[in-house]
């Protein structure tokens, strides 16, 4: 690296540490987060252990906050905590492009601040959330980060928020959820207690490739559709009579050939959904009424 460029990168990193370092926090003993507004920190759901959260600031002070709201499928959570006047992050004004230089910051579990540099390597990356739902639109970057960096920020050279580190992918690259209107809307809804409810059946599912093997093992013809491997008590699926071993082949008028198809159908539904199910060799239809129960959700 030419000396002038090396000095420029070093100067930028030192400026970032001073400018936005205090807004990077540790979450419990496992992750990182960012001060996104006065009294609010955003991080990943998988960094939380429960409703109470330990948030560690730059000086080592640890304050107990409370989870204000979460989107488990997108792995996002907002924590309400006293931020003691820490200046929050602001979003980058321009949309990221491949090749942009970015900086990754983290405070893993409340330990010392880490800062690395890389570039945006890919846009529109898909990844799986904690419950298996496909999340689209991720920003992949090459800034190397240690364990405990999820929930920390990716920023541009001016310290403006580009994304929130969420998921480590192959070759050590990280995928971040982009900053912008969608993230800000989530924060506002979570802080006000107005997060929309995502429809869930309350089942665990097996993808089609594994479902074919399970059916073949008991002498049933293969079907390319998700198989129900578990039903949560008192869930919408349980109330509708869905059973372990059922294969979901249709949702309303849409064919279901993958777990992602089922998730998309649930995301687009209203208060109820008609499911076509193969039980053994018989095809039946059930009506799932989401308003008839407050039972727990599941993977789908």
C-alpha positions as CSV (number, residue, x, y, z in Angstrom):
1,X,0.0,0.0,0.0
2,X,1.5,3.4,-1.0
3,X,2.5,5.4,2.1
4,X,0.1,8.3,1.3
5,X,-2.8,5.9,1.1
6,X,-1.8,4.1,4.2
7,X,-1.6,7.3,6.1
8,X,-5.0,8.3,4.8
9,X,-6.6,5.1,6.0
10,X,-5.0,5.4,9.4
11,X,-6.2,9.0,9.7
12,X,-9.7,8.0,8.8
13,X,-9.8,5.1,11.3
14,X,-8.6,7.3,14.1
15,X,-11.2,9.9,13.2
16,X,-13.9,7.3,13.2
17,X,-12.9,6.0,16.6
18,X,-13.2,9.5,18.0
19,X,-16.4,10.5,16.2
20,X,-18.6,7.4,16.3
21,X,-16.7,5.0,18.7
22,X,-18.9,6.0,21.6
23,X,-22.0,5.0,19.7
24,X,-20.8,1.4,19.3
25,X,-21.8,-0.7,22.3
26,X,-21.4,-4.2,23.7
27,X,-24.5,-6.4,24.1
28,X,-24.5,-8.9,27.0
29,X,-21.3,-11.0,26.7
30,X,-21.8,-12.0,23.1
31,X,-22.4,-9.2,20.6
32,X,-22.4,-5.6,19.6
33,X,-24.9,-2.8,18.9
34,X,-25.3,0.8,17.8
35,X,-26.9,3.8,19.4
36,X,-29.5,4.6,16.7
37,X,-31.4,7.3,18.6
38,X,-31.5,8.9,22.0
39,X,-32.3,6.1,24.4
40,X,-32.4,3.4,21.7
41,X,-29.9,0.8,20.6
42,X,-30.3,-1.6,17.7
43,X,-28.7,-5.0,17.5
44,X,-29.3,-8.6,16.5
45,X,-32.0,-10.8,18.1
46,X,-29.5,-13.6,18.6
47,X,-27.4,-11.3,20.9
48,X,-30.3,-11.3,23.5
49,X,-30.9,-13.7,26.3
50,X,-34.2,-12.3,27.4
51,X,-36.1,-9.0,27.9
52,X,-33.3,-7.5,30.1
53,X,-30.1,-6.6,28.2
54,X,-26.7,-5.5,29.5
55,X,-25.4,-2.7,27.3
56,X,-21.7,-1.7,27.7
57,X,-20.5,1.7,26.6
58,X,-17.1,3.0,25.6
59,X,-15.9,3.8,29.1
60,X,-16.7,0.3,30.3
61,X,-20.0,1.4,32.0
62,X,-22.6,-1.3,31.8
63,X,-26.3,-0.3,31.9
64,X,-29.3,-2.6,32.0
65,X,-31.8,-2.0,29.2
66,X,-35.0,-3.7,28.0
67,X,-35.9,-5.1,24.7
68,X,-38.5,-2.8,23.1
69,X,-39.3,-4.9,20.1
70,X,-37.9,-7.5,17.8
71,X,-38.2,-9.0,14.3
72,X,-36.8,-12.5,14.9
73,X,-36.9,-13.4,11.2
74,X,-34.8,-10.5,10.2
75,X,-32.7,-10.8,13.3
76,X,-33.3,-7.3,14.5
77,X,-34.0,-6.0,18.0
78,X,-34.3,-2.6,19.6
79,X,-33.3,-2.0,23.2
80,X,-34.5,0.9,25.3
81,X,-31.6,2.0,27.5
82,X,-30.1,5.2,29.0
83,X,-27.6,6.4,26.4
84,X,-26.3,9.3,28.4
85,X,-26.1,11.8,25.6
86,X,-24.1,9.6,23.2
87,X,-24.5,11.0,19.7
88,X,-26.4,8.5,17.6
89,X,-25.5,7.3,14.1
90,X,-26.9,8.9,11.0
91,X,-27.5,7.1,7.8
92,X,-25.3,7.4,4.7
93,X,-26.9,9.6,2.1
94,X,-25.9,7.6,-0.9
95,X,-26.8,4.0,-1.8
96,X,-23.9,1.7,-1.5
97,X,-22.1,0.3,-4.6
98,X,-19.8,-2.6,-5.1
99,X,-16.3,-1.4,-4.5
100,X,-17.1,1.2,-1.9
101,X,-14.6,1.4,0.9
102,X,-16.3,0.6,4.3
103,X,-15.3,0.3,7.9
104,X,-16.5,-2.4,10.3
105,X,-16.8,-1.6,14.0
106,X,-17.7,-3.7,17.0
107,X,-17.4,-3.9,20.7
108,X,-17.7,-7.7,21.2
109,X,-19.5,-8.4,24.5
110,X,-18.5,-5.0,25.8
111,X,-14.8,-5.5,25.3
112,X,-12.4,-3.0,23.5
113,X,-13.5,-1.3,20.3
114,X,-12.5,-3.1,17.0
115,X,-12.2,-1.3,13.7
116,X,-11.3,-2.8,10.3
117,X,-11.5,-1.8,6.7
118,X,-12.8,-3.5,3.6
119,X,-15.0,-3.0,0.5
120,X,-18.6,-3.7,-0.4
121,X,-18.2,-7.0,-2.2
122,X,-21.8,-7.8,-3.1
123,X,-25.3,-6.3,-3.0
124,X,-28.7,-8.0,-2.7
125,X,-27.3,-11.0,-0.8
126,X,-29.8,-13.5,0.6
127,X,-29.3,-15.2,3.9
128,X,-31.3,-17.2,6.4
129,X,-32.7,-15.7,9.6
130,X,-32.7,-17.5,12.9
131,X,-35.9,-19.3,12.1
132,X,-34.9,-20.2,8.6
133,X,-36.7,-17.5,6.6
134,X,-34.9,-16.1,3.6
135,X,-33.8,-12.5,4.1
136,X,-33.0,-10.6,1.0
137,X,-31.2,-7.4,0.2
138,X,-28.1,-7.9,2.4
139,X,-24.9,-6.0,1.9
140,X,-21.8,-8.2,1.8
141,X,-18.4,-6.6,2.7
142,X,-14.8,-7.8,3.3
143,X,-14.0,-5.9,6.5
144,X,-12.7,-8.8,8.7
145,X,-14.4,-8.8,12.1
146,X,-14.0,-11.0,15.2
147,X,-16.7,-13.1,16.9
148,X,-19.1,-10.9,18.8
149,X,-19.3,-8.3,16.0
150,X,-22.8,-9.1,14.9
151,X,-25.1,-6.1,15.6
152,X,-22.2,-3.7,15.1
153,X,-22.1,-1.0,12.3
154,X,-20.6,-0.8,8.9
155,X,-19.9,2.8,8.0
156,X,-18.5,5.0,5.3
157,X,-15.4,7.1,5.7
158,X,-17.5,9.9,7.2
159,X,-18.8,7.6,9.9
160,X,-22.3,7.4,8.4
161,X,-24.2,4.2,8.9
162,X,-24.2,1.9,5.8
163,X,-25.5,-1.3,7.5
164,X,-25.8,-3.4,10.6
165,X,-23.6,-6.6,10.6
166,X,-25.8,-9.6,10.9
167,X,-24.5,-12.8,9.4
168,X,-21.1,-14.2,8.7
169,X,-20.9,-16.0,5.3
170,X,-18.3,-18.0,3.5
171,X,-14.6,-17.0,3.5
172,X,-15.2,-14.9,6.6
173,X,-17.2,-12.2,4.8
174,X,-20.0,-10.5,6.6
175,X,-23.5,-9.6,5.4
176,X,-25.1,-6.5,6.9
177,X,-28.7,-5.3,6.8
178,X,-28.6,-2.0,4.9
179,X,-29.3,1.2,6.7
180,X,-32.1,3.4,5.4
181,X,-35.8,3.8,5.5
182,X,-36.7,0.1,6.3
183,X,-34.3,0.0,9.3
184,X,-35.5,3.3,10.6
185,X,-39.1,2.3,10.2
186,X,-38.4,-0.8,12.2
187,X,-36.7,1.1,15.0
188,X,-39.6,3.6,15.2
189,X,-42.3,0.8,15.2
190,X,-40.4,-1.2,17.8
191,X,-39.8,1.8,20.1
192,X,-43.5,2.7,19.9
193,X,-44.8,-0.9,20.3
194,X,-46.4,-0.9,16.9
195,X,-44.5,-3.7,15.1
196,X,-46.8,-5.6,12.8
197,X,-47.3,-9.2,13.6
198,X,-45.9,-11.7,11.1
199,X,-48.2,-14.6,10.5
200,X,-46.9,-17.9,11.7
201,X,-48.6,-21.3,11.7
202,X,-46.7,-22.7,14.7
203,X,-45.0,-25.6,12.9
204,X,-41.5,-26.9,12.3
205,X,-41.0,-28.0,8.7
206,X,-38.7,-30.2,6.7
207,X,-37.6,-29.0,3.2
208,X,-38.8,-31.0,0.2
209,X,-35.5,-32.9,-0.5
210,X,-35.6,-34.3,3.0
211,X,-39.3,-34.8,3.0
212,X,-39.0,-37.1,-0.1
213,X,-36.6,-39.4,1.8
214,X,-38.9,-39.5,4.9
215,X,-41.9,-40.4,2.9
216,X,-40.0,-43.0,0.9
217,X,-38.8,-44.6,4.2
218,X,-42.4,-45.4,5.1
219,X,-43.4,-46.5,1.6
220,X,-45.2,-43.3,0.6
221,X,-44.8,-41.6,-2.9
222,X,-42.5,-38.6,-3.0
223,X,-43.9,-35.1,-3.0
224,X,-41.8,-31.9,-3.7
225,X,-43.2,-29.8,-0.9
226,X,-42.5,-29.0,2.8
227,X,-43.3,-31.7,5.4
228,X,-44.6,-30.8,8.9
229,X,-42.2,-32.3,11.4
230,X,-43.7,-30.7,14.5
231,X,-46.8,-28.8,15.6
232,X,-46.8,-26.4,18.6
233,X,-49.7,-26.9,21.0
234,X,-52.4,-24.2,20.9
235,X,-50.8,-22.8,17.7
236,X,-52.9,-21.8,14.6
237,X,-51.8,-25.0,12.9
238,X,-52.8,-27.1,15.9
239,X,-56.3,-25.5,16.0
240,X,-56.7,-26.2,12.3
241,X,-55.9,-29.9,12.7
242,X,-52.5,-29.9,11.0
243,X,-50.5,-33.0,12.1
244,X,-46.9,-34.1,12.1
245,X,-46.2,-35.8,8.8
246,X,-48.6,-33.6,6.7
247,X,-47.2,-32.2,3.5
248,X,-48.2,-28.7,2.6
249,X,-48.7,-28.5,-1.2
250,X,-50.9,-25.4,-1.6
251,X,-51.7,-22.1,0.2
252,X,-54.9,-20.5,-1.1
253,X,-54.5,-20.7,-4.9
254,X,-50.7,-20.9,-4.9
255,X,-48.7,-24.1,-5.2
256,X,-46.1,-24.6,-2.4
257,X,-42.9,-26.3,-3.6
258,X,-40.4,-24.9,-1.0
259,X,-40.2,-23.5,2.5
260,X,-39.7,-20.1,1.0
261,X,-43.0,-20.4,-1.0
262,X,-44.7,-21.1,2.3
263,X,-43.1,-18.1,4.0
264,X,-44.1,-15.8,1.1
265,X,-47.7,-17.1,1.3
266,X,-47.9,-16.4,5.0
267,X,-46.4,-12.9,4.6
268,X,-49.1,-12.1,2.1
269,X,-52.1,-13.5,3.9
270,X,-54.8,-11.9,6.0
271,X,-56.6,-13.2,9.0
272,X,-56.9,-16.7,7.5
273,X,-55.4,-19.0,4.9
274,X,-56.5,-22.2,3.2
275,X,-53.9,-24.9,3.0
276,X,-53.9,-27.9,0.8
277,X,-52.3,-30.9,2.6
278,X,-51.4,-34.4,1.6
279,X,-51.8,-36.7,4.6
280,X,-50.5,-40.1,3.7
281,X,-51.9,-40.5,0.1
282,X,-55.0,-38.3,0.7
283,X,-55.3,-34.6,-0.1
284,X,-57.4,-32.5,2.2
285,X,-57.9,-28.8,2.8
286,X,-57.8,-27.0,6.1
287,X,-58.6,-23.4,7.0
288,X,-56.2,-21.7,9.4
289,X,-57.7,-18.9,11.3
290,X,-55.0,-16.7,12.8
291,X,-57.4,-14.6,14.8
292,X,-58.9,-17.6,16.6
293,X,-55.8,-18.3,18.7
294,X,-53.0,-16.4,20.4
295,X,-50.8,-19.5,20.4
296,X,-47.0,-19.4,19.8
297,X,-45.4,-19.3,16.5
298,X,-42.7,-21.6,15.0
299,X,-40.4,-21.8,12.1
300,X,-43.4,-21.2,9.8
